[in-house]
């Protein structure tokens, strides 16, 4: 597949925030990572999903049950 046939992505940054739109694979490597969502958050995986932690994993909800 040539460069002209591959999907392109964008990276925008402003005031310490970033927007990434990736047409293919995306990798993030960082010393520490915190994700905050204002509004609803949904994670869909068409294949398997694996999460691994060396420490404690905590899932909580305020106002409703964790399902």
C-alpha positions, 0 to 999 in steps of 0.5 A: 500500500502506498502512502497515498492509499493509507489513511491519514490522521490529524493532531491538533493542540491548543491550551494544553489539550490535544485532539487526535484522529487516527485512521489506523493504529494509535499508540500512547506512551507516557510516564503517567496517564489520567483521563477525565471525561465531561459527559458520557464515555463509551469504549467499543472493541471489535476484538478482544480487550485486555487491561493489566495493572501492577497495582489496584484496579478500582471501578466506581460509580456515583448515583448508579450501579457498576454493571 
